Amino acid sequence: MVHTFWAFVGEWQPTLLLRVIGAPRRLSLKRFAIPDCKSTQPSPVDEKMLVLHKDEILDRLARRGNVAQFVGFRPNEASQPVQSFLRIAEHEPNQLFFNPHEAIDALLTASGDGKVNVRSYLPNDPRSREFVYGLDTVDSAVAVVQRLTNEGLHTIVNETIDVSDGGVSGVVQGNTIEFAPDDTPRCVEKPGVASLPFQHGLELLRTVYRLELDLQASENERTEFSIHPKPRGWRHSHTIIWERETGIWPAGSPAMHWPNRFSRMIDIPAQSGCASVEVKVRRRRRPPRALGRSVCEQGFCRGFASKFRPLLMTQEVKLPQAAPRGPHP
């Protein structure tokens, strides 16, 4: 699972749009004409819109939350990769390494799975270019970066994070949270996601994983995230933020339905009534393992479950239909 991003800032738009490519949006955005970011003199279009490099947007996102460890490279006049922004655990933000080999070696060493991905792009083109997944040696990653740099492309090397590690990925928008296991935040485009009011969903995830999660709900804000049983990212926490946007219209009421992909993973049947159920993660490639004590302890059943159970009604997922910058129909 890998994510990159873009952003637009303009005098006519008071909010900052943080866009992480690789976790595709459910909410459509009007595609704007993008000026040439190499120009040093702003044109009339540039005065209305400033295009930021994807590595710079990730750097801004890292100031607010935990992001996947990464290092960005930009081509110089000699078609050599030059380090730009960087976040690696136990290293200073944007610490400058001697060469790409040294930077990627530090990233690969810090990566929890011992693998990295390489994403390529052009700063004046929102479309992502070649993407190489799961490289496990420094030499192979450096070779890919050099090859793509020779083509005039910018690159971002980031740690590979397994989406099937027992965690979940999803989206928080307004007062709605949707998530599913074994997937990227793109899961919200598919049927079977858990869709809940934010506080109920957060309490459920905290109960299952026994973790404090770095997630907040805010009106007119959209956040793509993933949660992992083991610490990940440059801050070594259990929550990864892949994208955060402001100026988004609320998604409306959550569309709760049970069972869903998450309830099946933790083995809570719909007819259980939240009786004493052990939390287990069903993994396709590994035996189930306990994630903690019973989900439905006495306090949980009297508190969260008593409020949550009446909400389990047949509904539809509503985030795909939410208008990003206008009222709902």
C-alpha positions in Angstrom: 0.0 0.0 0.0 1.5 3.3 -1.0 0.2 6.8 -1.3 1.3 10.1 -2.8 -0.5 13.4 -2.9 -1.1 16.9 -4.4 -2.5 20.2 -3.2 -3.9 23.4 -4.5 -3.8 26.7 -2.6 -5.4 29.9 -4.0 -6.5 33.3 -3.0 -10.0 32.4 -4.1 -10.0 29.2 -2.0 -9.4 29.8 1.7 -8.7 26.2 2.5 -5.8 23.9 1.9 -6.4 20.7 0.0 -4.1 17.9 0.9 -4.4 15.1 -1.6 -2.6 11.8 -1.3 -2.6 9.9 -4.5 -2.6 6.1 -4.3 -5.5 6.0 -2.0 -8.1 7.1 -4.6 -10.9 9.5 -3.7 -14.5 8.6 -3.3 -15.4 12.2 -3.6 -15.0 13.6 -7.1 -13.1 16.9 -7.4 -13.3 19.2 -10.4 -10.1 18.9 -12.2 -8.4 22.3 -12.6 -5.9 23.4 -15.2 -2.5 23.2 -13.6 0.2 25.9 -14.3 3.8 25.1 -15.0 5.5 24.9 -11.6 8.9 25.5 -13.1 8.0 29.1 -13.9 9.6 31.6 -11.5 7.4 34.5 -12.5 3.7 34.0 -11.5 1.3 34.2 -14.4 -2.3 35.4 -14.0 -3.3 31.7 -13.5 -0.5 31.2 -10.9 -1.9 34.1 -8.9 -5.1 32.1 -8.5 -3.5 28.7 -8.0 -0.2 27.4 -6.6 0.8 23.9 -7.3 2.9 22.3 -4.6 5.2 19.3 -5.2 3.9 16.0 -3.8 6.9 15.6 -1.5 6.2 19.1 -0.1 2.6 18.2 0.6 3.6 15.0 2.4 6.1 17.1 4.4 3.2 19.4 5.5 1.0 16.5 6.3 3.8 15.0 8.5 3.7 18.2 10.7 0.2 17.3 11.8 0.3 13.5 12.0 2.0 10.2 11.5 2.8 9.4 7.8 4.5 6.5 6.2 8.3 7.0 6.2 9.5 8.4 2.9 12.3 10.3 1.1 11.7 12.4 -2.0 14.0 13.0 -4.9 13.9 15.6 -7.7 16.0 15.6 -10.9 18.8 18.2 -11.3 20.2 19.6 -14.5 22.5 16.6 -14.8 19.5 14.1 -14.4 20.7 13.0 -11.0 18.3 12.5 -8.1 18.6 15.2 -5.4 17.0 14.7 -2.0 14.1 17.0 -1.2 11.8 16.2 1.8 12.2 13.2 4.2 10.6 11.6 7.2 12.4 8.6 8.7 12.0 7.4 12.3 14.8 8.4 14.7 16.1 10.9 12.2 15.5 14.6 12.1 12.7 15.8 9.7 14.2 16.4 6.3 17.7 15.3 7.5 20.0 15.6 4.5 22.0 12.4 3.6 25.1 12.3 1.6 23.6 10.6 -1.4 20.4 8.6 -2.5 22.0 5.3 -1.5 22.6 6.4 2.0 19.0 7.9 2.4 17.3 4.8 1.0 19.5 2.6 3.1 18.3 4.4 6.2 14.7 4.2 5.0 14.9 0.5 4.3 16.5 -0.2 7.7 13.7 1.7 9.4 10.9 0.1 7.4 8.9 -2.4 9.5 8.6 -4.9 6.6 12.1 -4.3 5.2 10.6 -3.2 1.9 10.1 0.1 0.0 8.0 1.4 -2.9 8.9 4.0 -5.5 6.3 6.3 -6.9 7.1 8.7 -9.8 5.3 11.8 -11.0 5.7 15.2 -12.7 4.9 18.3 -10.6 2.7 19.8 -13.2 0.7 16.7 -13.9 -1.7 15.2 -11.2 -1.5 11.8 -12.8 0.9 9.4 -11.2 3.5 7.7 -13.4 5.3 4.4 -12.9 5.0 2.7 -9.5 7.3 0.0 -8.3 6.2 -2.0 -5.2 8.1 -4.0 -2.6 11.8 -3.5 -3.3 13.9 -5.2 -0.6 17.4 -4.0 -1.4 19.1 -0.6 -1.5 20.7 -1.2 -4.9 17.4 -2.2 -6.5 15.6 0.9 -5.1 18.4 3.2 -6.1 18.5 1.8 -9.6 14.7 2.4 -10.0 15.1 6.0 -8.7 18.0 6.7 -11.1 16.2 5.2 -14.1 13.0 7.3 -13.4 15.1 10.4 -12.8 16.8 9.9 -16.2 13.3 10.2 -17.7 12.8 13.6 -16.0 10.5 12.2 -13.3 10.3 13.1 -9.6 10.2 10.2 -7.2 9.1 9.4 -3.7 10.4 6.3 -2.0 8.3 5.2 1.0 8.1 2.2 3.3 5.9 -0.7 2.3 3.1 -1.2 4.8 1.1 -4.4 4.6 -2.6 -3.8 4.4 -3.3 -7.3 5.6 -1.6 -7.1 9.0 -4.8 -7.3 11.0 -5.5 -3.5 10.9 -8.0 -1.5 9.0 -8.1 1.5 6.5 -10.8 4.0 5.9 -12.1 7.5 5.8 -13.3 10.0 8.4 -15.5 12.7 7.0 -17.5 15.0 9.2 -19.2 12.8 11.9 -18.9 9.6 9.8 -16.2 7.0 9.9 -16.0 4.1 7.4 -13.3 1.4 7.4 -12.5 -2.2 6.4 -9.6 -4.7 6.9 -7.2 -6.0 4.2 -7.6 -2.9 2.1 -6.5 0.7 1.5 -8.7 3.8 2.2 -10.1 3.1 -1.2 -12.3 0.4 0.6 -14.9 3.1 1.1 -15.8 2.8 -2.6 -16.7 -0.9 -2.1 -19.6 -2.6 -0.4 -19.3 -4.1 3.0 -17.4 -1.4 4.9 -18.2 -0.6 8.5 -20.0 2.8 8.5 -20.6 4.4 11.9 -21.0 7.7 13.8 -17.4 8.8 14.5 -17.5 8.4 18.3 -19.1 4.9 18.1 -16.6 3.8 15.4 -13.6 5.2 17.4 -14.7 3.5 20.6 -15.2 0.2 18.7 -11.7 0.4 17.2 -10.2 1.4 20.6 -11.9 -1.6 22.2 -10.7 -4.1 19.6 -7.2 -2.9 19.3 -6.6 -1.7 22.8 -4.8 1.4 21.4 -5.1 5.1 21.6 -5.8 6.3 18.0 -4.8 9.6 16.5 -8.0 10.4 14.7 -10.3 13.4 15.0 -13.5 14.3 13.4 -14.0 17.9 12.2 -16.8 19.4 10.2 -15.9 20.0 6.6 -12.8 17.9 6.8 -11.9 14.5 5.2 -9.1 12.3 6.4 -7.9 9.0 4.9 -6.2 6.8 7.5 -5.0 3.3 8.4 -4.6 1.6 11.7 -2.0 -1.1 12.4 -1.4 -3.5 15.3 2.3 -2.8 15.2 3.8 0.7 15.2 4.3 2.1 11.7 5.4 5.4 10.1 8.0 8.0 11.0 6.4 8.6 14.5 6.1 4.9 15.2 2.4 5.1 16.1 -0.5 2.9 15.2 -2.3 5.4 13.0 -1.1 6.5 9.6 -2.6 9.5 7.9 -2.6 9.3 4.2 -4.6 12.4 3.2 -6.3 15.3 4.9 -8.6 17.8 3.1 -10.5 20.8 4.4 -13.4 22.6 2.8 -15.3 19.3 2.3 -19.1 19.2 2.8 -20.2 16.7 5.5 -21.0 13.2 4.3 -24.4 13.1 6.1 -25.6 10.3 8.4 -23.5 7.1 8.5 -24.9 4.1 6.7 -24.6 1.3 9.3 -25.1 -2.3 8.4 -24.1 -5.6 10.1 -22.4 -7.9 9.4 -19.7 -6.2 7.5 -16.1 -6.9 6.6 -14.8 -5.7 9.9 -17.3 -7.7 12.0 -16.4 -10.8 10.1 -12.7 -10.2 10.7 -13.2 -9.9 14.5 -15.7 -12.8 14.5 -18.8 -11.0 15.9 -22.0 -12.5 14.5 -25.0 -10.3 13.9 -27.1 -12.4 16.2 -24.7 -12.4 19.1 -26.3 -9.4 20.7 -22.8 -8.5 21.8 -22.6 -11.3 24.3 -19.2 -12.4 25.5 -17.2 -12.6 22.3 -13.5 -13.0 22.0 -11.8 -10.7 19.6 -10.0 -12.6 16.9 -8.6 -11.5 13.6 -9.3 -13.9 10.8 -6.3 -13.9 8.5 -6.3 -15.7 5.2 -2.7 -16.6 5.4 -2.2 -17.0 9.2 -4.1 -18.6 12.0 -6.5 -16.4 14.0 -4.9 -14.5 16.9 -6.4 -12.8 19.9 -6.2 -9.0 19.8 -7.2 -8.5 23.5 -9.7 -9.5 26.0 -13.4 -10.0 25.3 -14.9 -7.2 23.2 -18.0 -7.3 25.2 -16.9 -6.9 28.7 -19.6 -5.8 31.2 -18.7 -2.1 30.9 -18.6 -2.3 27.1 -22.0 -4.0 26.8 -23.6 -1.5 29.2 -22.0 1.5 27.5 -21.1 1.3 23.9 -23.0 -1.9 22.9 -26.3 -0.7 24.4 -26.1 2.4 22.3 -24.6 0.8 19.2 -26.9 -2.2 18.9 -30.1 -0.3 18.1 -28.3 1.5 15.3 -27.6 -1.8 13.4 -30.1 -1.3 10.6 -30.1 -2.1 6.9 -28.6 1.0 5.2 -26.4 2.0 2.3 -22.9 3.5 2.3 -23.3 7.2 1.8 -19.8 8.6 1.5 -19.6 7.9 -2.3 -22.6 10.1 -2.9 -21.5 13.0 -0.7 -21.0 16.2 -2.7 -17.5 17.5 -2.0 -18.2 21.2 -2.2 -22.0 21.6 -2.4 -25.2 20.7 -0.6 -26.5 17.2 -0.8 -29.4 16.6 -3.2 
